[in-house]
Amino acid sequence: MALELLQEAEMMLQPWLSGRTTPRELILFKADLQRRNGQPESSRRSLQNLLPLHRNDP
Protein backbone atom coordinates (compact mmCIF):
# COMPACT_ATOMS: atom_id res chain seq x y z
CA MET A 1 0.00 0.00 0.00
CA ALA A 2 2.83 2.42 0.80
CA LEU A 3 4.26 1.92 -2.70
CA GLU A 4 0.88 2.76 -4.23
CA LEU A 5 0.69 5.95 -2.17
CA LEU A 6 4.22 6.90 -3.18
CA GLN A 7 3.42 6.37 -6.84
CA GLU A 8 0.21 8.40 -6.51
CA ALA A 9 2.09 11.23 -4.78
CA GLU A 10 4.78 11.24 -7.48
CA MET A 11 2.11 11.40 -10.18
CA MET A 12 0.32 14.28 -8.44
CA LEU A 13 3.56 16.19 -7.92
CA GLN A 14 4.80 15.82 -11.49
CA PRO A 15 3.25 19.08 -12.80
CA TRP A 16 4.69 20.97 -9.83
CA LEU A 17 8.12 19.46 -10.25
CA SER A 18 8.14 20.35 -13.93
CA GLY A 19 7.02 23.93 -13.24
CA ARG A 20 3.67 23.58 -15.01
CA THR A 21 1.41 24.21 -12.05
CA THR A 22 -0.44 27.22 -10.69
CA PRO A 23 -0.87 28.45 -7.12
CA ARG A 24 -4.50 27.32 -7.32
CA GLU A 25 -3.46 23.75 -8.11
CA LEU A 26 -0.92 23.73 -5.28
CA ILE A 27 -3.52 24.93 -2.78
CA LEU A 28 -5.97 22.27 -3.96
CA PHE A 29 -3.25 19.64 -3.63
CA LYS A 30 -2.39 20.84 -0.12
CA ALA A 31 -6.06 20.82 0.92
CA ASP A 32 -6.50 17.30 -0.44
CA LEU A 33 -3.44 16.06 1.46
CA GLN A 34 -4.71 17.67 4.65
CA ARG A 35 -8.13 16.05 4.18
CA ARG A 36 -6.59 12.64 3.54
CA ASN A 37 -4.45 13.01 6.67
CA GLY A 38 -7.48 13.63 8.86
CA GLN A 39 -7.09 17.40 9.13
CA PRO A 40 -10.46 18.69 7.91
CA GLU A 41 -10.11 22.11 9.54
CA SER A 42 -6.71 22.72 7.95
CA SER A 43 -8.12 21.58 4.63
CA ARG A 44 -11.06 23.96 4.97
CA ARG A 45 -8.72 26.87 5.76
CA SER A 46 -6.61 26.06 2.69
CA LEU A 47 -9.71 26.07 0.52
CA GLN A 48 -10.82 29.39 2.03
CA ASN A 49 -7.43 30.83 1.02
CA LEU A 50 -8.19 29.71 -2.52
CA LEU A 51 -11.34 31.82 -2.86
CA PRO A 52 -9.58 35.19 -3.31
CA LEU A 53 -7.28 33.66 -5.94
CA HIS A 54 -10.20 32.17 -7.85
CA ARG A 55 -12.06 35.49 -8.12
CA ASN A 56 -9.10 37.04 -9.92
CA ASP A 57 -8.15 34.01 -11.99
CA PRO A 58 -9.65 33.84 -15.49
N, C-alpha and C positions, 0 to 999 in steps of 0.2 A: 504494500500500500504506500509506503514512503517513497518508493521509486516512482509510482504513478503521480504522487503529489509533486515530486521534484520535476518530472517531465511537464506537468501541467503548468507549474510556476515558470519554467523556462520558456514555454510557449507563450504565456501571457506577457512575459517580460521582453520578448524579442523586439516588438516595436520600440519600446523604450530604449533598449540597448543599441538599436540601430539609429536612434535619433528621429524616428518617424512618429512620435507621439505628441499629444497636446496636454496642457495642464489638466484639462477636463478629463481625459482618459486616465491620467495618473491619479486624480482624486477618486474617480470611480473604482479604480483598481484598489486603492488604499481602503476605501469604504467596504469593498467586497471582502478583502482580507480581514478587516476588523470584524465584520459580520460572521465570517467563517470561524474566527477565533473566539467567538462568544462575547464580543464586545459591542452589543447593539447600540449603546449610547455613543460610543466613539464613532461608530459607523454613521449614525444619524448626524452627528456634528460635522463629519466630513462632507456628507451630502448637503448640509445646510451651507457650507462654505462654497459649494459648487453653484448654488443659485445665482449669486452675483456674476459669476463668470458666464453662465449660460445666457443671461439677459443681454450681454454685450457681444456674444459670440454668434456670428451669422449662421 
